[in-house]
Amino acid sequence: MKQCCLSLVILLLLTGFCWYTTHRVEVVCAETSGLLEQAETHIVLGDYDGAESCITRANGIWENHRLLLGMALRHTESDEVDLNFPGLLAACRQRDRQEFQLRNRTLIASLRQLSAMEQPYSYNIL
């Protein structure tokens, strides 16, 4: 009986940890993509400095959660996001609106896909 209870406690702890990491990945991806959407609004208005500030904050949020993201995501998935930030920042500094929008929308789509991949949908489990 003791072993059964211990197994149940371990299962509950693992389930709780999985729920927590799924929730945190969703929050981090939502915050990061929200800032990138704000950056695009700044670009449309011609405020390149404001857009650069938003990109820097978004990158900071992503970097501050590197340990959690390293545990919860595959490295190839998080590396894709890491590699897109420098090019996005460069397009912003060059004031190339079309290149910026292309890179920004690609990065936002990647973040949304990462968040969706971590959700417990039947097609993610099976």
N, CA and C atoms as a LAMMPS dump frame, in Angstrom:
ITEM: TIMESTEP
0
ITEM: NUMBER OF ATOMS
378
ITEM: BOX BOUNDS ff ff ff
-5.0000000000000000e+02 5.0000000000000000e+02
-5.0000000000000000e+02 5.0000000000000000e+02
-5.0000000000000000e+02 5.0000000000000000e+02
ITEM: ATOMS id mol type element x y z
1 1 1 N 0.822 -1.194 0
2 1 2 C 0 0 0
3 1 3 C 0.865 1.256 0
4 2 1 N 1.963 1.191 0.759
5 2 2 C 2.876 2.329 0.848
6 2 3 C 3.455 2.667 -0.527
7 3 1 N 3.809 1.645 -1.297
8 3 2 C 4.378 1.861 -2.623
9 3 3 C 3.335 2.424 -3.589
10 4 1 N 2.106 2.004 -3.419
11 4 2 C 1.025 2.508 -4.269
12 4 3 C 0.793 4.001 -4.01
13 5 1 N 0.796 4.385 -2.762
14 5 2 C 0.606 5.799 -2.409
15 5 3 C 1.778 6.638 -2.896
16 6 1 N 2.989 6.129 -2.747
17 6 2 C 4.17 6.84 -3.223
18 6 3 C 4.116 7.016 -4.743
19 7 1 N 3.703 5.976 -5.44
20 7 2 C 3.564 6.061 -6.904
21 7 3 C 2.528 7.097 -7.294
22 8 1 N 1.44 7.151 -6.577
23 8 2 C 0.391 8.124 -6.857
24 8 3 C 0.88 9.546 -6.606
25 9 1 N 1.63 9.751 -5.543
26 9 2 C 2.188 11.075 -5.24
27 9 3 C 3.153 11.502 -6.341
28 10 1 N 4.005 10.594 -6.774
29 10 2 C 4.957 10.912 -7.847
30 10 3 C 4.208 11.247 -9.135
31 11 1 N 3.183 10.496 -9.457
32 11 2 C 2.383 10.767 -10.646
33 11 3 C 1.718 12.138 -10.563
34 12 1 N 1.191 12.48 -9.4
35 12 2 C 0.567 13.794 -9.22
36 12 3 C 1.589 14.924 -9.338
37 13 1 N 2.782 14.719 -8.787
38 13 2 C 3.835 15.725 -8.904
39 13 3 C 4.252 15.932 -10.361
40 14 1 N 4.427 14.857 -11.09
41 14 2 C 4.8 14.958 -12.502
42 14 3 C 3.705 15.632 -13.323
43 15 1 N 2.47 15.29 -13.034
44 15 2 C 1.35 15.922 -13.739
45 15 3 C 1.304 17.413 -13.445
46 16 1 N 1.513 17.784 -12.194
47 16 2 C 1.542 19.201 -11.822
48 16 3 C 2.678 19.942 -12.495
49 17 1 N 3.849 19.319 -12.557
50 17 2 C 4.985 19.952 -13.213
51 17 3 C 4.725 20.131 -14.707
52 18 1 N 4.129 19.138 -15.333
53 18 2 C 3.79 19.244 -16.76
54 18 3 C 2.793 20.376 -16.997
55 19 1 N 1.794 20.472 -16.143
56 19 2 C 0.811 21.545 -16.278
57 19 3 C 1.481 22.902 -16.11
58 20 1 N 2.352 23.029 -15.108
59 20 2 C 3.037 24.294 -14.85
60 20 3 C 3.9 24.707 -16.038
61 21 1 N 4.707 23.787 -16.57
62 21 2 C 5.573 24.152 -17.695
63 21 3 C 4.758 24.506 -18.933
64 22 1 N 3.666 23.793 -19.162
65 22 2 C 2.806 24.118 -20.304
66 22 3 C 2.237 25.516 -20.165
67 23 1 N 1.788 25.843 -18.975
68 23 2 C 1.226 27.173 -18.721
69 23 3 C 2.286 28.258 -18.878
70 24 1 N 3.473 28.038 -18.326
71 24 2 C 4.529 29.051 -18.397
72 24 3 C 5.012 29.256 -19.836
73 25 1 N 5.131 28.186 -20.599
74 25 2 C 5.524 28.334 -22.002
75 25 3 C 4.482 29.16 -22.747
76 26 1 N 3.223 28.911 -22.482
77 26 2 C 2.155 29.68 -23.12
78 26 3 C 2.246 31.157 -22.74
79 27 1 N 2.491 31.449 -21.478
80 27 2 C 2.585 32.837 -21.017
81 27 3 C 3.799 33.53 -21.641
82 28 1 N 4.948 32.874 -21.642
83 28 2 C 6.164 33.471 -22.203
84 28 3 C 5.988 33.733 -23.698
85 29 1 N 5.436 32.781 -24.418
86 29 2 C 5.212 32.964 -25.862
87 29 3 C 4.208 34.089 -26.119
88 30 1 N 3.164 34.181 -25.299
89 30 2 C 2.156 35.23 -25.478
90 30 3 C 2.746 36.611 -25.19
91 31 1 N 3.526 36.73 -24.12
92 31 2 C 4.147 38.018 -23.8
93 31 3 C 5.121 38.444 -24.892
94 32 1 N 5.933 37.502 -25.346
95 32 2 C 6.93 37.809 -26.371
96 32 3 C 6.259 38.197 -27.681
97 33 1 N 5.272 37.436 -28.117
98 33 2 C 4.6 37.764 -29.381
99 33 3 C 3.798 39.056 -29.252
100 34 1 N 3.256 39.334 -28.064
101 34 2 C 2.549 40.601 -27.854
102 34 3 C 3.465 41.802 -28.036
103 35 1 N 4.672 41.711 -27.5
104 35 2 C 5.636 42.799 -27.685
105 35 3 C 6.062 42.931 -29.141
106 36 1 N 6.173 41.81 -29.843
107 36 2 C 6.532 41.87 -31.26
108 36 3 C 5.409 42.485 -32.09
109 37 1 N 4.169 42.236 -31.701
110 37 2 C 3.044 42.891 -32.38
111 37 3 C 3.057 44.392 -32.129
112 38 1 N 3.429 44.797 -30.913
113 38 2 C 3.566 46.223 -30.625
114 38 3 C 4.679 46.834 -31.464
115 39 1 N 5.759 46.087 -31.646
116 39 2 C 6.871 46.572 -32.469
117 39 3 C 6.409 46.808 -33.902
118 40 1 N 5.572 45.92 -34.408
119 40 2 C 5.066 46.11 -35.769
120 40 3 C 4.18 47.357 -35.865
121 41 1 N 3.414 47.617 -34.828
122 41 2 C 2.598 48.83 -34.805
123 41 3 C 3.487 50.067 -34.826
124 42 1 N 4.576 50.017 -34.054
125 42 2 C 5.52 51.145 -34.058
126 42 3 C 6.128 51.351 -35.447
127 43 1 N 6.452 50.262 -36.126
128 43 2 C 7.041 50.366 -37.466
129 43 3 C 6.054 51.015 -38.429
130 44 1 N 4.789 50.602 -38.365
131 44 2 C 3.773 51.171 -39.248
132 44 3 C 3.643 52.674 -39.008
133 45 1 N 3.789 53.088 -37.75
134 45 2 C 3.7 54.507 -37.412
135 45 3 C 5.002 55.256 -37.677
136 46 1 N 6.05 54.517 -38.063
137 46 2 C 7.333 55.149 -38.372
138 46 3 C 8.226 55.344 -37.162
139 47 1 N 7.871 54.772 -36.035
140 47 2 C 8.654 54.899 -34.804
141 47 3 C 9.597 53.706 -34.681
142 48 1 N 10.754 53.799 -35.337
143 48 2 C 11.702 52.687 -35.347
144 48 3 C 12.386 52.502 -33.987
145 49 1 N 12.578 53.6 -33.252
146 49 2 C 13.18 53.481 -31.929
147 49 3 C 12.25 52.753 -30.967
148 50 1 N 10.965 53.05 -31.032
149 50 2 C 9.987 52.348 -30.201
150 50 3 C 9.912 50.876 -30.55
151 51 1 N 10.013 50.577 -31.844
152 51 2 C 10 49.179 -32.282
153 51 3 C 11.232 48.449 -31.767
154 52 1 N 12.378 49.102 -31.828
155 52 2 C 13.613 48.481 -31.324
156 52 3 C 13.51 48.208 -29.825
157 53 1 N 12.907 49.113 -29.106
158 53 2 C 12.704 48.918 -27.668
159 53 3 C 11.811 47.7 -27.397
160 54 1 N 10.747 47.558 -28.166
161 54 2 C 9.848 46.403 -28.004
162 54 3 C 10.561 45.096 -28.326
163 55 1 N 11.365 45.101 -29.367
164 55 2 C 12.104 43.892 -29.745
165 55 3 C 13.098 43.522 -28.646
166 56 1 N 13.78 44.504 -28.102
167 56 2 C 14.747 44.257 -27.038
168 56 3 C 14.06 43.689 -25.802
169 57 1 N 12.9 44.23 -25.436
170 57 2 C 12.162 43.705 -24.284
171 57 3 C 11.668 42.29 -24.551
172 58 1 N 11.187 42.031 -25.775
173 58 2 C 10.717 40.687 -26.127
174 58 3 C 11.863 39.69 -26.047
175 59 1 N 13.022 40.071 -26.557
176 59 2 C 14.193 39.201 -26.488
177 59 3 C 14.604 38.984 -25.032
178 60 1 N 14.487 40.013 -24.211
179 60 2 C 14.807 39.894 -22.796
180 60 3 C 13.892 38.911 -22.084
181 61 1 N 12.601 38.958 -22.384
182 61 2 C 11.657 38.011 -21.792
183 61 3 C 12.035 36.593 -22.192
184 62 1 N 12.324 36.403 -23.476
185 62 2 C 12.704 35.081 -23.966
186 62 3 C 13.977 34.591 -23.278
187 63 1 N 14.97 35.46 -23.152
188 63 2 C 16.244 35.086 -22.541
189 63 3 C 16.103 34.81 -21.042
190 64 1 N 15.247 35.562 -20.361
191 64 2 C 15.065 35.373 -18.919
192 64 3 C 14.434 34.024 -18.576
193 65 1 N 13.772 33.424 -19.533
194 65 2 C 13.11 32.138 -19.301
195 65 3 C 13.834 30.985 -20.003
196 66 1 N 15.099 31.18 -20.29
197 66 2 C 15.87 30.178 -21.028
198 66 3 C 15.923 28.831 -20.309
199 67 1 N 16.066 28.824 -18.999
200 67 2 C 16.141 27.562 -18.261
201 67 3 C 14.831 26.783 -18.396
202 68 1 N 13.724 27.451 -18.175
203 68 2 C 12.423 26.798 -18.308
204 68 3 C 12.192 26.323 -19.735
205 69 1 N 12.491 27.182 -20.7
206 69 2 C 12.27 26.82 -22.098
207 69 3 C 13.178 25.68 -22.521
208 70 1 N 14.378 25.625 -21.957
209 70 2 C 15.294 24.528 -22.262
210 70 3 C 14.777 23.192 -21.758
211 71 1 N 14.054 23.221 -20.644
212 71 2 C 13.479 21.982 -20.108
213 71 3 C 12.205 21.589 -20.847
214 72 1 N 11.415 22.569 -21.254
215 72 2 C 10.089 22.284 -21.798
216 72 3 C 10.072 22.086 -23.31
217 73 1 N 10.998 22.7 -24.021
218 73 2 C 10.979 22.651 -25.485
219 73 3 C 12.18 21.888 -26.012
220 74 1 N 12.046 21.432 -27.246
221 74 2 C 13.207 20.853 -27.935
222 74 3 C 14.159 21.993 -28.267
223 75 1 N 15.429 21.706 -28.258
224 75 2 C 16.412 22.763 -28.497
225 75 3 C 16.305 23.338 -29.909
226 76 1 N 15.941 22.515 -30.874
227 76 2 C 15.809 23.036 -32.236
228 76 3 C 14.687 24.07 -32.323
229 77 1 N 13.63 23.872 -31.523
230 77 2 C 12.508 24.81 -31.55
231 77 3 C 12.883 26.137 -30.911
232 78 1 N 13.529 26.083 -29.757
233 78 2 C 13.911 27.333 -29.098
234 78 3 C 15.064 28.011 -29.833
235 79 1 N 15.934 27.234 -30.469
236 79 2 C 17.029 27.823 -31.243
237 79 3 C 16.501 28.605 -32.437
238 80 1 N 15.413 28.144 -33.034
239 80 2 C 14.83 28.857 -34.167
240 80 3 C 14.41 30.266 -33.756
241 81 1 N 13.813 30.378 -32.583
242 81 2 C 13.406 31.691 -32.084
243 81 3 C 14.644 32.523 -31.765
244 82 1 N 15.633 31.913 -31.116
245 82 2 C 16.87 32.623 -30.786
246 82 3 C 17.554 33.191 -32.028
247 83 1 N 17.548 32.431 -33.104
248 83 2 C 18.225 32.867 -34.327
249 83 3 C 17.471 33.954 -35.072
250 84 1 N 16.175 34.081 -34.84
251 84 2 C 15.387 35.086 -35.558
252 84 3 C 15.465 36.482 -34.948
253 85 1 N 15.779 36.59 -33.665
254 85 2 C 15.829 37.91 -33.031
255 85 3 C 16.904 38.836 -33.609
256 86 1 N 18.163 38.378 -33.828
257 86 2 C 19.169 39.292 -34.378
258 86 3 C 18.807 39.838 -35.769
259 87 1 N 18.254 38.985 -36.631
260 87 2 C 17.86 39.451 -37.967
261 87 3 C 16.717 40.447 -37.906
262 88 1 N 15.797 40.229 -36.997
263 88 2 C 14.686 41.158 -36.818
264 88 3 C 15.189 42.507 -36.327
265 89 1 N 16.098 42.479 -35.372
266 89 2 C 16.666 43.716 -34.846
267 89 3 C 17.463 44.449 -35.921
268 90 1 N 18.189 43.714 -36.743
269 90 2 C 18.963 44.329 -37.828
270 90 3 C 18.037 44.986 -38.854
271 91 1 N 16.933 44.321 -39.194
272 91 2 C 15.982 44.904 -40.15
273 91 3 C 15.365 46.17 -39.582
274 92 1 N 15.132 46.197 -38.291
275 92 2 C 14.582 47.395 -37.648
276 92 3 C 15.597 48.534 -37.691
277 93 1 N 16.841 48.234 -37.384
278 93 2 C 17.886 49.276 -37.377
279 93 3 C 18.175 49.802 -38.776
280 94 1 N 17.978 48.962 -39.797
281 94 2 C 18.185 49.404 -41.18
282 94 3 C 16.961 50.14 -41.724
283 95 1 N 15.895 50.146 -40.941
284 95 2 C 14.639 50.808 -41.315
285 95 3 C 14.052 50.236 -42.604
286 96 1 N 14.184 48.917 -42.728
287 96 2 C 13.636 48.19 -43.871
288 96 3 C 12.294 47.597 -43.439
289 97 1 N 11.225 48.308 -43.76
290 97 2 C 9.897 47.946 -43.268
291 97 3 C 9.437 46.572 -43.767
292 98 1 N 9.64 46.3 -45.043
293 98 2 C 9.182 45.024 -45.596
294 98 3 C 9.94 43.844 -45.004
295 99 1 N 11.244 43.965 -44.897
296 99 2 C 12.049 42.901 -44.308
297 99 3 C 11.676 42.707 -42.839
298 100 1 N 11.471 43.819 -42.149
299 100 2 C 11.073 43.736 -40.747
300 100 3 C 9.747 43 -40.596
301 101 1 N 8.757 43.37 -41.395
302 101 2 C 7.445 42.733 -41.279
303 101 3 C 7.516 41.241 -41.597
304 102 1 N 8.302 40.876 -42.591
305 102 2 C 8.459 39.462 -42.932
306 102 3 C 9.075 38.684 -41.769
307 103 1 N 10.175 39.192 -41.239
308 103 2 C 10.856 38.51 -40.136
309 103 3 C 10.003 38.507 -38.871
310 104 1 N 9.333 39.613 -38.607
311 104 2 C 8.52 39.725 -37.403
312 104 3 C 7.338 38.762 -37.446
313 105 1 N 6.666 38.702 -38.566
314 105 2 C 5.519 37.795 -38.673
315 105 3 C 5.948 36.33 -38.623
316 106 1 N 7.117 36.033 -39.154
317 106 2 C 7.654 34.673 -39.059
318 106 3 C 7.942 34.314 -37.606
319 107 1 N 8.533 35.244 -36.879
320 107 2 C 8.853 35.001 -35.479
321 107 3 C 7.59 34.867 -34.633
322 108 1 N 6.606 35.71 -34.877
323 108 2 C 5.335 35.618 -34.145
324 108 3 C 4.668 34.273 -34.424
325 109 1 N 4.671 33.855 -35.677
326 109 2 C 4.072 32.557 -36.025
327 109 3 C 4.809 31.408 -35.34
328 110 1 N 6.125 31.494 -35.255
329 110 2 C 6.907 30.457 -34.569
330 110 3 C 6.553 30.398 -33.092
331 111 1 N 6.412 31.553 -32.47
332 111 2 C 6.06 31.588 -31.048
333 111 3 C 4.666 31.02 -30.804
334 112 1 N 3.729 31.365 -31.666
335 112 2 C 2.372 30.83 -31.508
336 112 3 C 2.345 29.323 -31.719
337 113 1 N 3.146 28.847 -32.655
338 113 2 C 3.205 27.412 -32.909
339 113 3 C 3.829 26.685 -31.718
340 114 1 N 4.871 27.261 -31.119
341 114 2 C 5.474 26.648 -29.937
342 114 3 C 4.462 26.523 -28.81
343 115 1 N 3.692 27.571 -28.62
344 115 2 C 2.679 27.55 -27.567
345 115 3 C 1.624 26.486 -27.849
346 116 1 N 1.188 26.403 -29.093
347 116 2 C 0.159 25.424 -29.451
348 116 3 C 0.684 23.997 -29.35
349 117 1 N 1.956 23.794 -29.664
350 117 2 C 2.538 22.453 -29.607
351 117 3 C 2.602 21.922 -28.186
352 118 1 N 2.673 22.799 -27.215
353 118 2 C 2.773 22.371 -25.822
354 118 3 C 1.424 22.106 -25.174
355 119 1 N 0.348 22.492 -25.832
356 119 2 C -0.977 22.284 -25.275
357 119 3 C -1.375 20.808 -25.386
358 120 1 N -2.129 20.311 -24.417
359 120 2 C -2.496 18.879 -24.427
360 120 3 C -3.686 18.545 -25.332
361 121 1 N -3.537 18.782 -26.609
362 121 2 C -4.542 18.386 -27.579
363 121 3 C -4.32 16.922 -27.954
364 122 1 N -5.358 16.279 -28.443
365 122 2 C -5.231 14.855 -28.775
366 122 3 C -4.171 14.609 -29.836
367 123 1 N -4.035 15.524 -30.817
368 123 2 C -3.041 15.301 -31.866
369 123 3 C -1.62 15.531 -31.353
370 124 1 N -1.445 16.208 -30.215
371 124 2 C -0.115 16.365 -29.619
372 124 3 C 0.259 15.166 -28.764
373 125 1 N -0.733 14.456 -28.252
374 125 2 C -0.473 13.335 -27.358
375 125 3 C -0.301 12.034 -28.136
376 126 1 N -1.133 11.82 -29.135
377 126 2 C -1.11 10.557 -29.88
378 126 3 C -0.009 10.492 -30.887
